[in-house]
């Protein structure tokens, strides 16, 4: 479910900080909502993966405590 209260994006688009509930796994996102990915599936093996955005490389890591850290 999306919280579309005042303070959202000016163009009415979705922002991740507007999520109020965890979506059901394996469901197709509604139009305008982001796809939900399981971090462990995204990382596949080990505890980190490199992500490239506009020629910048980031590292997404799962900590021993089960938290996600994204660094440049």
KOLFI-958901 format. One record per atom (N, C-alpha, C): residue number from 1; residue in one letter; atom name; x, y, z. Coordinates in Angstrom, 2 decimals, decimal comma, m for minus. Example, Ala and Ser with C-alpha at 12.3 -4.5 7.8 and 13.67 -1.06 7.14 Angstrom:
BEGIN
+-----+----+----+---------+---------+---------+
:   i : aa : at :      xx :      yy :      zz :
+-----+----+----+---------+---------+---------+
:   1 :  A :  N :   13,19 :   m5,69 :    7,80 :
:   1 :  A : CA :   12,30 :   m4,50 :    7,80 :
:   1 :  A :  C :   13,20 :   m3,30 :    7,80 :
:   2 :  S :  N :   12,85 :   m2,25 :    7,08 :
:   2 :  S : CA :   13,67 :   m1,06 :    7,14 :
:   2 :  S :  C :   12,90 :    0,03 :    7,87 :
+-----+----+----+---------+---------+---------+
***
This chain:
BEGIN
+-----+----+----+---------+---------+---------+
:   i : aa : at :      xx :      yy :      zz :
+-----+----+----+---------+---------+---------+
:   1 :  X :  N :    0,85 :   m1,18 :    0,00 :
:   1 :  X : CA :    0,00 :    0,00 :    0,00 :
:   1 :  X :  C :    0,89 :    1,24 :    0,00 :
:   2 :  X :  N :    0,47 :    2,25 :   m0,69 :
:   2 :  X : CA :    1,23 :    3,47 :   m0,83 :
:   2 :  X :  C :    0,53 :    4,60 :   m0,08 :
:   3 :  X :  N :    1,32 :    5,36 :    0,65 :
:   3 :  X : CA :    0,81 :    6,54 :    1,33 :
:   3 :  X :  C :    0,98 :    7,71 :    0,37 :
:   4 :  X :  N :   m0,09 :    8,18 :   m0,21 :
:   4 :  X : CA :   m0,02 :    9,29 :   m1,16 :
:   4 :  X :  C :   m0,49 :   10,59 :   m0,50 :
:   5 :  X :  N :   m0,07 :   10,78 :    0,73 :
:   5 :  X : CA :   m0,45 :   11,98 :    1,46 :
:   5 :  X :  C :    0,36 :   13,18 :    0,98 :
:   6 :  X :  N :   m0,05 :   14,39 :    1,36 :
:   6 :  X : CA :    0,72 :   15,58 :    0,99 :
:   6 :  X :  C :    2,18 :   15,42 :    1,43 :
:   7 :  X :  N :    3,07 :   15,99 :    0,65 :
:   7 :  X : CA :    4,49 :   15,86 :    0,96 :
:   7 :  X :  C :    5,15 :   14,85 :    0,07 :
:   8 :  X :  N :    4,40 :   14,19 :   m0,81 :
:   8 :  X : CA :    4,96 :   13,24 :   m1,76 :
:   8 :  X :  C :    5,67 :   14,00 :   m2,87 :
:   9 :  X :  N :    6,10 :   13,26 :   m3,88 :
:   9 :  X : CA :    6,78 :   13,89 :   m5,01 :
:   9 :  X :  C :    5,84 :   14,89 :   m5,67 :
:  10 :  X :  N :    6,41 :   16,00 :   m6,12 :
:  10 :  X : CA :    5,61 :   17,08 :   m6,71 :
:  10 :  X :  C :    4,83 :   16,63 :   m7,94 :
:  11 :  X :  N :    5,40 :   15,69 :   m8,69 :
:  11 :  X : CA :    4,72 :   15,24 :   m9,90 :
:  11 :  X :  C :    3,75 :   14,08 :   m9,64 :
:  12 :  X :  N :    3,57 :   13,71 :   m8,38 :
:  12 :  X : CA :    2,64 :   12,65 :   m8,02 :
:  12 :  X :  C :    3,23 :   11,26 :   m8,19 :
:  13 :  X :  N :    4,52 :   11,16 :   m8,53 :
:  13 :  X : CA :    5,13 :    9,86 :   m8,72 :
:  13 :  X :  C :    5,44 :    9,22 :   m7,36 :
:  14 :  X :  N :    5,76 :    7,95 :   m7,40 :
:  14 :  X : CA :    6,03 :    7,18 :   m6,19 :
:  14 :  X :  C :    7,41 :    7,49 :   m5,63 :
:  15 :  X :  N :    7,51 :    7,58 :   m4,31 :
:  15 :  X : CA :    8,79 :    7,66 :   m3,62 :
:  15 :  X :  C :    8,85 :    6,54 :   m2,61 :
:  16 :  X :  N :   10,01 :    5,92 :   m2,48 :
:  16 :  X : CA :   10,14 :    4,77 :   m1,57 :
:  16 :  X :  C :    9,80 :    5,11 :   m0,12 :
:  17 :  X :  N :    9,99 :    6,36 :    0,29 :
:  17 :  X : CA :    9,66 :    6,71 :    1,67 :
:  17 :  X :  C :    8,15 :    6,81 :    1,88 :
:  18 :  X :  N :    7,37 :    6,59 :    0,82 :
:  18 :  X : CA :    5,92 :    6,62 :    0,94 :
:  18 :  X :  C :    5,35 :    5,23 :    1,24 :
:  19 :  X :  N :    6,19 :    4,20 :    1,28 :
:  19 :  X : CA :    5,68 :    2,85 :    1,53 :
:  19 :  X :  C :    5,25 :    2,74 :    2,98 :
:  20 :  X :  N :    4,07 :    2,20 :    3,21 :
:  20 :  X : CA :    3,57 :    2,04 :    4,57 :
:  20 :  X :  C :    3,42 :    0,58 :    4,96 :
:  21 :  X :  N :    3,43 :   m0,32 :    3,99 :
:  21 :  X : CA :    3,30 :   m1,75 :    4,25 :
:  21 :  X :  C :    4,26 :   m2,51 :    3,37 :
:  22 :  X :  N :    4,69 :   m3,67 :    3,84 :
:  22 :  X : CA :    5,54 :   m4,52 :    3,02 :
:  22 :  X :  C :    4,66 :   m5,22 :    1,99 :
:  23 :  X :  N :    5,01 :   m5,16 :    0,70 :
:  23 :  X : CA :    4,21 :   m5,83 :   m0,30 :
:  23 :  X :  C :    4,35 :   m7,34 :   m0,18 :
:  24 :  X :  N :    3,34 :   m8,06 :   m0,65 :
:  24 :  X : CA :    3,41 :   m9,51 :   m0,65 :
:  24 :  X :  C :    4,46 :   m9,94 :   m1,64 :
:  25 :  X :  N :    5,24 :  m10,95 :   m1,26 :
:  25 :  X : CA :    6,27 :  m11,44 :   m2,16 :
:  25 :  X :  C :    5,63 :  m12,18 :   m3,32 :
:  26 :  X :  N :    6,24 :  m12,01 :   m4,49 :
:  26 :  X : CA :    5,77 :  m12,72 :   m5,67 :
:  26 :  X :  C :    4,58 :  m12,05 :   m6,33 :
:  27 :  X :  N :    4,21 :  m10,86 :   m5,91 :
:  27 :  X : CA :    3,09 :  m10,18 :   m6,53 :
:  27 :  X :  C :    3,60 :   m9,17 :   m7,54 :
:  28 :  X :  N :    2,80 :   m8,89 :   m8,53 :
:  28 :  X : CA :    3,14 :   m7,90 :   m9,54 :
:  28 :  X :  C :    2,84 :   m6,52 :   m8,98 :
:  29 :  X :  N :    3,80 :   m5,59 :   m9,07 :
:  29 :  X : CA :    3,54 :   m4,25 :   m8,53 :
:  29 :  X :  C :    2,46 :   m3,53 :   m9,32 :
:  30 :  X :  N :    1,71 :   m2,69 :   m8,63 :
:  30 :  X : CA :    0,72 :   m1,87 :   m9,31 :
:  30 :  X :  C :    1,45 :   m0,81 :  m10,11 :
:  31 :  X :  N :    0,78 :   m0,25 :  m11,09 :
:  31 :  X : CA :    1,40 :    0,77 :  m11,93 :
:  31 :  X :  C :    1,93 :    1,92 :  m11,07 :
:  32 :  X :  N :    3,16 :    2,32 :  m11,33 :
:  32 :  X : CA :    3,76 :    3,42 :  m10,60 :
:  32 :  X :  C :    4,47 :    3,01 :   m9,32 :
:  33 :  X :  N :    4,31 :    1,75 :   m8,89 :
:  33 :  X : CA :    4,98 :    1,27 :   m7,69 :
:  33 :  X :  C :    6,25 :    0,53 :   m8,09 :
:  34 :  X :  N :    7,27 :    0,55 :   m7,22 :
:  34 :  X : CA :    8,51 :   m0,13 :   m7,55 :
:  34 :  X :  C :    8,38 :   m1,65 :   m7,42 :
:  35 :  X :  N :    9,21 :   m2,35 :   m8,16 :
:  35 :  X : CA :    9,27 :   m3,80 :   m8,04 :
:  35 :  X :  C :    9,92 :   m4,14 :   m6,70 :
:  36 :  X :  N :    9,50 :   m5,23 :   m6,07 :
:  36 :  X : CA :   10,08 :   m5,68 :   m4,81 :
:  36 :  X :  C :   11,04 :   m6,82 :   m5,09 :
:  37 :  X :  N :   12,28 :   m6,66 :   m4,64 :
:  37 :  X : CA :   13,31 :   m7,68 :   m4,82 :
:  37 :  X :  C :   13,80 :   m8,14 :   m3,46 :
:  38 :  X :  N :   14,06 :   m9,42 :   m3,31 :
:  38 :  X : CA :   14,64 :   m9,95 :   m2,09 :
:  38 :  X :  C :   16,15 :   m9,70 :   m2,16 :
:  39 :  X :  N :   16,73 :   m9,06 :   m1,17 :
:  39 :  X : CA :   18,15 :   m8,71 :   m1,19 :
:  39 :  X :  C :   19,03 :   m9,94 :   m1,32 :
:  40 :  X :  N :   18,68 :  m11,02 :   m0,65 :
:  40 :  X : CA :   19,50 :  m12,23 :   m0,72 :
:  40 :  X :  C :   19,46 :  m12,85 :   m2,12 :
:  41 :  X :  N :   18,33 :  m12,71 :   m2,81 :
:  41 :  X : CA :   18,24 :  m13,18 :   m4,19 :
:  41 :  X :  C :   19,07 :  m12,28 :   m5,10 :
:  42 :  X :  N :   19,01 :  m10,97 :   m4,85 :
:  42 :  X : CA :   19,76 :  m10,02 :   m5,64 :
:  42 :  X :  C :   21,27 :  m10,25 :   m5,49 :
:  43 :  X :  N :   21,71 :  m10,53 :   m4,29 :
:  43 :  X : CA :   23,13 :  m10,74 :   m4,02 :
:  43 :  X :  C :   23,57 :  m12,16 :   m4,41 :
:  44 :  X :  N :   22,69 :  m13,12 :   m4,37 :
:  44 :  X : CA :   22,89 :  m14,51 :   m4,80 :
:  44 :  X :  C :   23,86 :  m15,29 :   m3,93 :
:  45 :  X :  N :   25,14 :  m14,94 :   m3,95 :
:  45 :  X : CA :   26,11 :  m15,68 :   m3,14 :
:  45 :  X :  C :   26,98 :  m14,67 :   m2,39 :
:  46 :  X :  N :   27,48 :  m15,08 :   m1,27 :
:  46 :  X : CA :   28,30 :  m14,18 :   m0,47 :
:  46 :  X :  C :   27,44 :  m13,17 :    0,26 :
:  47 :  X :  N :   28,00 :  m11,97 :    0,47 :
:  47 :  X : CA :   27,25 :  m10,97 :    1,21 :
:  47 :  X :  C :   27,26 :   m9,60 :    0,55 :
:  48 :  X :  N :   27,76 :   m9,51 :   m0,71 :
:  48 :  X : CA :   27,74 :   m8,20 :   m1,36 :
:  48 :  X :  C :   27,64 :   m8,33 :   m2,88 :
:  49 :  X :  N :   27,23 :   m7,23 :   m3,49 :
:  49 :  X : CA :   27,09 :   m7,16 :   m4,94 :
:  49 :  X :  C :   27,44 :   m5,73 :   m5,37 :
:  50 :  X :  N :   28,05 :   m5,60 :   m6,54 :
:  50 :  X : CA :   28,34 :   m4,27 :   m7,09 :
:  50 :  X :  C :   27,17 :   m3,85 :   m7,96 :
:  51 :  X :  N :   26,78 :   m2,58 :   m7,86 :
:  51 :  X : CA :   25,69 :   m2,00 :   m8,64 :
:  51 :  X :  C :   26,25 :   m0,78 :   m9,35 :
:  52 :  X :  N :   25,99 :   m0,66 :  m10,65 :
:  52 :  X : CA :   26,48 :    0,47 :  m11,42 :
:  52 :  X :  C :   25,31 :    1,37 :  m11,79 :
:  53 :  X :  N :   25,49 :    2,67 :  m11,55 :
:  53 :  X : CA :   24,50 :    3,68 :  m11,92 :
:  53 :  X :  C :   25,25 :    4,86 :  m12,52 :
:  54 :  X :  N :   24,97 :    5,17 :  m13,77 :
:  54 :  X : CA :   25,64 :    6,30 :  m14,44 :
:  54 :  X :  C :   27,16 :    6,26 :  m14,29 :
:  55 :  X :  N :   27,74 :    5,10 :  m14,53 :
:  55 :  X : CA :   29,18 :    4,86 :  m14,48 :
:  55 :  X :  C :   29,78 :    4,98 :  m13,08 :
:  56 :  X :  N :   28,94 :    5,08 :  m12,05 :
:  56 :  X : CA :   29,39 :    5,07 :  m10,66 :
:  56 :  X :  C :   29,15 :    3,67 :  m10,10 :
:  57 :  X :  N :   30,14 :    3,11 :   m9,41 :
:  57 :  X : CA :   30,01 :    1,78 :   m8,86 :
:  57 :  X :  C :   29,69 :    1,88 :   m7,37 :
:  58 :  X :  N :   28,65 :    1,18 :   m6,95 :
:  58 :  X : CA :   28,23 :    1,12 :   m5,56 :
:  58 :  X :  C :   28,32 :   m0,33 :   m5,09 :
:  59 :  X :  N :   28,46 :   m0,53 :   m3,80 :
:  59 :  X : CA :   28,48 :   m1,87 :   m3,23 :
:  59 :  X :  C :   27,31 :   m1,99 :   m2,26 :
:  60 :  X :  N :   26,46 :   m2,99 :   m2,49 :
:  60 :  X : CA :   25,35 :   m3,29 :   m1,58 :
:  60 :  X :  C :   25,77 :   m4,51 :   m0,78 :
:  61 :  X :  N :   25,77 :   m4,35 :    0,56 :
:  61 :  X : CA :   26,27 :   m5,40 :    1,43 :
:  61 :  X :  C :   25,25 :   m5,75 :    2,50 :
:  62 :  X :  N :   25,15 :   m7,04 :    2,80 :
:  62 :  X : CA :   24,33 :   m7,50 :    3,92 :
:  62 :  X :  C :   25,28 :   m7,70 :    5,11 :
:  63 :  X :  N :   24,99 :   m7,05 :    6,21 :
:  63 :  X : CA :   25,85 :   m7,16 :    7,40 :
:  63 :  X :  C :   25,54 :   m8,46 :    8,13 :
:  64 :  X :  N :   26,39 :   m8,79 :    9,10 :
:  64 :  X : CA :   26,15 :   m9,98 :    9,93 :
:  64 :  X :  C :   24,84 :   m9,87 :   10,68 :
:  65 :  X :  N :   24,43 :   m8,64 :   10,97 :
:  65 :  X : CA :   23,18 :   m8,41 :   11,69 :
:  65 :  X :  C :   21,95 :   m8,38 :   10,78 :
:  66 :  X :  N :   22,15 :   m8,63 :    9,48 :
:  66 :  X : CA :   21,02 :   m8,69 :    8,56 :
:  66 :  X :  C :   20,55 :   m7,33 :    8,04 :
:  67 :  X :  N :   21,39 :   m6,32 :    8,16 :
:  67 :  X : CA :   21,05 :   m4,99 :    7,65 :
:  67 :  X :  C :   21,71 :   m4,79 :    6,29 :
:  68 :  X :  N :   21,17 :   m3,85 :    5,50 :
:  68 :  X : CA :   21,76 :   m3,52 :    4,20 :
:  68 :  X :  C :   22,54 :   m2,23 :    4,30 :
:  69 :  X :  N :   23,72 :   m2,21 :    3,66 :
:  69 :  X : CA :   24,53 :   m1,00 :    3,58 :
:  69 :  X :  C :   24,89 :   m0,80 :    2,12 :
:  70 :  X :  N :   24,64 :    0,42 :    1,61 :
:  70 :  X : CA :   25,01 :    0,78 :    0,24 :
:  70 :  X :  C :   26,10 :    1,83 :    0,33 :
:  71 :  X :  N :   27,27 :    1,53 :   m0,26 :
:  71 :  X : CA :   28,39 :    2,47 :   m0,23 :
:  71 :  X :  C :   28,89 :    2,72 :   m1,64 :
:  72 :  X :  N :   29,58 :    3,83 :   m1,81 :
:  72 :  X : CA :   30,15 :    4,20 :   m3,09 :
:  72 :  X :  C :   31,54 :    3,64 :   m3,20 :
+-----+----+----+---------+---------+---------+
***
